[in-house]
Amino acid sequence: MTPQPEAGAAAAFKTISRHWQWGILVAGSMLVAAILAALHLPAALLMGPMLAGIALGSNGASIAVPRRAVLASQTIVGCLIARSITGDIVAAFVKDWPLLLAVVAAIIATSCLIGWSLSRLQVLPGTTAVWGSAPGGASVMMIMAGAFGADARLVAFMQYVRVVLVAAVASAVARLWVGAPIGASTQVAFFSVDSWQAFAATLLTAAAGGGLGIALRIPAGALLMPMALAASLEAAGVLTIVLPPWLLAVTYAMLGWSIGLGFTRDILSHAARALLPITLAILIMIGVCGGLAVLLVYAAGIAPLTAYLATSPGGMDSVAIIGAASSADLSFVMALQVMRLVIVLMIGPPLARAIARRL
């Protein structure tokens, strides 16, 4: 009977109409995203809506993102990943594939050990810690985690704590080498579309891949099938993937809201209790990846900044921006980052199941 104030707050919020709740959510998301972007924090367009959704969800909001909108957003994320797999990345992979595979294997093994340890210590329930520790794209991991029964809300919490810490450390390291602030991005027209024909083809590919993935009942098929289809078509020269900024903003908002609105005060309390061990685990992961970067420098002659950014555990978009604004070899950096993401997507589900059985 102690939670009466909380219940009262939730009841009071539910007196607000659903239309007003959506209005508050959209306005709050835009405000928080703008603040995060002004602070040069990564994934502002996703974290802003997610934080706004958490604020409403933990205070009894009665709105939810329609499942079809979430699935549609996942198809766009699949195409976004496919767009990252460029010819330069493939060439860099072919040139250094034994080295890249060894580094990726070491990073994935470390993340699995950390996730298993957090699960054994009951910091997070079930395989949630395994997915939260996975060194892949944060938005991708929370989609995959939800498809395989983990708590996507706590996975998102762990992933984005890591994204912020990794981006902060990577920016500091790059600034030491470059001697100038990192993070300035080129200005792009928010509502521009490079080619309407290519954009329509991209949407058609996303819809076809998503529909096929759902029809075949593939776990996270709405993300994986569009990714495979779009990457194959682009590699064959049939498709140019066009994803305008406004579409990505809507996609990130839908995914952020779908996670944030699911948070309750009990989940927030659990996340707060787990913050210290999660932060420690992330710092250990960053340290191990830093050690692998040193190995690349001395064993393969890779430039120190390139090696560090290539091995950074997560925050692929942030790492790409930092690499582009510095003297790093962006092709090598993205080859290792993209390969790690693809491998995690392939072996993540069976690894999570195996660890769950051992737990």
N, C-alpha and C positions, 0 to 999 in steps of 0.2 A: 503494500500500500504506500510505500515511499514515492513511487513514480507518478503521483497525482499531478504535480505541476507539469510534468512532461505530457501526460495525457490531456491536461487542460489546454496546453499549447497546441497539441495536435488537433484537438477538437475545434479550437478557435480557427485554425488554418483551414479546416475542412468546410467552414462556413463560407469561404470565398469560392465563387463560381469557378468552374474548370477553365473558362475562357480567361478569367483574370489570372488564374494560376499560370497558364501558358504565357500570358503577357509578362508577368513578373519573371518567369523563367528565361524568356528570350532577352528581356532587358538586362537582367542580371548577368546572363551569359556574355552579352556583348560588352558589358562594363568590365567584368573580371578578365575576359580575353584581352581587352584593350590594355588593361593594367599590366598583365603578364607580358604582352608583346612589348610594351614600353620599357619593361625591365629586362628585355632580351632573354626571357626564359623560354625554353624549348616547348614545342607542341602547345602553344598558347591557344590555338583555335580548338583544340580538343580538351585541354585542361580547364579552360574557362567554363564551357558548358558543363563539364563534369563537376566542378566545384559548385557551380550554381545549382546543379541537380542535387548534389549532396545536401546543400543548405535547405532546399525545399523538401527533399525526400525524408530527411531526418526530422522534419517538423510536420509530418503527416500529410504531405501532398497526395492528392487522389488521382493525379494524371500519370500517364505512362506512354512511352513511345510505342506506336503500333509495330507488331512483329515484322510486317512486310517492309516497313521503313528501315528497320534494323538490318534485315537481310539485304535490302537494296544497297545500303551503306557498305555492307561487307563486300559486295561485288565490286564497288568502286575501289576499296582498299586493295582488293586482289589485282585490279588493273594498275594501281599505283605501284605495287611491288614489281609487277611485270615491267613497268616502264624503267625501273632501276637497272634491269638486266641488259646493259648495252654491249655493243661490240668491243669497246675498250676494256670492259670488265672481263669479258670472255677471253680476250687476248692475254690480259694480265694473269688470269687463272691458268690458261694453258702453259704460259711461260714458267710459272712458279707453283704448279699445283701440288707437288709433294710437300713443300714448305707450308703452303696455305692450309692444306688438309691437316697437317700435324698441329698447327697452331689452333685451328678450329676445334679439333678433337680435344686439345688440352683445355680450351675455354669451356666447352660443353661439359667435359668431365668435372671441372671445378664447380660449375653452376649446379650440376646434379648432386654433387657432394654437399654443397651448401644447402640446397633445397631439401635433401634427405635429412641433414642435421637439424634444420629448422622444424621439419615435420616430427622427427624423433623427440625433440625437445618440446613439442606441442606449442610452438610459438604461433603457428598457423595450422588450421585443420586439414587433414587428408592430403591430397596432392596439390593443394593451393600453393604451398611453399615451392613445390617443384616448378609449377608454371610461373610463379612470381619471380623465381630465380633464373628462368630460361633467358639466355642472351639473344633474344630476337626482338623484332619491333614490338613496342609496348601495346599498341592497338591490336596487332595481330595476335599476341599472346593472350590478351583478355578475351578475344573472340574464340580462340582455340580452347582456352580453359573452360569457358562456358559450355562449349560443345561436348567436352569430356567430363562434365560433372563437377568441376572445381568451382569455388566461389569466385566469380569473375570480379566482384567488387573488391575483395581483398587482394586479388591478383593485380587489379588496376592500381590499387594503393601502393603495393610493393614495386611494381614496374615503374610508376611515375616518380616515386621517391628516388629510384635508381637513375631514371632519365635526368632528373634535376642535378643529382650529385655528379654523374658522369659528365654532363655538359659543363658544369662549373669547373671540374678538375681539368677537362680537356681544354677549355677556354684559357685557364690559367697556364697550362703547359704551353699552348700555342703562343700565348702572349710573351712567355719567357724567350721563345725562339724568334718570334717575329718582331717583338718590341712595340706592337701597336694593338689597340683594342680589336678584339675579334667579334664578329656577329653582325656587322652591317650587311644588310641584304639589298639586292637590287630591287628597285621599285617596279612593280608590274601592275597593269590595269586589272582591277579586281573582276570586272565583268567582261573582260575581253575573251574572245575565243579565236585561236589561231586559224582554225579551219573548221567550218561547220560540218563539212562532209566527213572529215576525220573524227570529229566529235560524235557525230551520229553513229559512225562505225564503231567507235569505242563503247558507246552506250549499248549498241546492239550486241557486241561481244560480251559485255558485262552481264546483260540480261540472259543471253543464251547460256553462258557458262554457269551463272547462278542457278538458272532453271534446271540445267542438267545436274548440277551438284546436289540440289535439293531433291530432284526426282530419283536420283540414284541412292539417296539417303547416305551420302558421304559425310562423315563428321566434319563440320566447318566447310562443307562443300560449296556454300555460297561465297566463300573467300578463295578456296584452293582451285576450284575449276575455272573461274574467270582468270585467275593468275596464270594457270597453265595454258589456257587457250590464248589469252592476249600475248603472253611471252612468245608462244610458238608462231602466232600470226605476224608479230612484229619482227621476229628473227627471219621469217620467210619473206619479209618486205611487203606483205599484204596489208598490214595495218600500221598506222601511226597513232600511238596512244595520245589522246588529247584530253586533259583533265583541267578545266579552267579553275582558277582560284575560288570562285563562288561555289562551284560544285564540291570541292574539297572542304570548304568551310561548312556547308550543309551536312556533308558526310560526317565530319568530325563532331559536329553538334549532335547529330542523331546518336552516334556511338557514345559520346560523353553523357548525354542525357539518359540513355538506356542504362548506363552503369550508375550514374549519380543518383537517379531517382529511386534506385533499389536500396540505397543506404538507409539504415535505421540507426537510432541512437545506440542500440546494443552493438551494432557492427562498428560504429565510430569508436565506441569505448574499447572494443577489442583491438582495433587498429592502433589506437593511442598507446595501449599497453605493449603492443608488439613493435612500436617504433624504434626503440633503442636496439634490440637484437637485430632487427631488419637493417638498420643503418650500419651496424657493425659488420653484418654479413656482406653488405654492398661494398664497404670499404675494403674488406678482405678480397672481394672479387676484383676491385679496381687495382689493388696491390699485385695480385697474381697476374693480371693482364699487363701491368707495368713490367713485371719480371719477364714475361714473354716478349714484350717489346725490346727489352735489353738483349734478349737472346737473338732476336731478328737483327739487331744492330751489329752484334759481334760475330754471329754465325753466317749471316747472309749479306752483310754490308748495306742493309736498308738504312735510309736516313732516319735519325732518331724521332723527329716529329711524325714522319710517315708511319713508322713502326708503332708509335704510341696511339695515333688516331685509328690505325687499322685494327688494333687489338682492343680498343675501348669497348666495354661490355654493354652495348645497347645505345639507344639514342642515335640511330643511323642518320636521320635527317639532320640532327644537330652536328654530328661529326662531318657530314658532307658539306655543310655550310662553313664550318671551321676550316676544313681542308681546302675548300675553294678560296677562302680569304687569306690563306697562308701559303707557304712554299712547299707544302706536302705534295707527294705524288698521288693525286686524287684517284687515278685508275687503280693503283694497287690498294689504296685504302678501301674503295668501294668494292673491289673484287673480294676482299676478305670479309667485309661486312655483309655483302649480299649472299656470299656462299654460306656464311654462318647462319643467316636467316633461313635460307632454303633447306639446309641440313636439319636445323631445329624443327622446321615445319614437317619434314619427312620422318624424323626419328622421335620427335617429341611425344606423340601419343603412345607408342609402345614403351618408351622409357618411363612415362608417367604411370602406365599400367604396371610395369615391372616393379617400380619403387612402391606403388600402392600395395602390391601383393606382399612385399617384404615388410611393409609397415603393419 
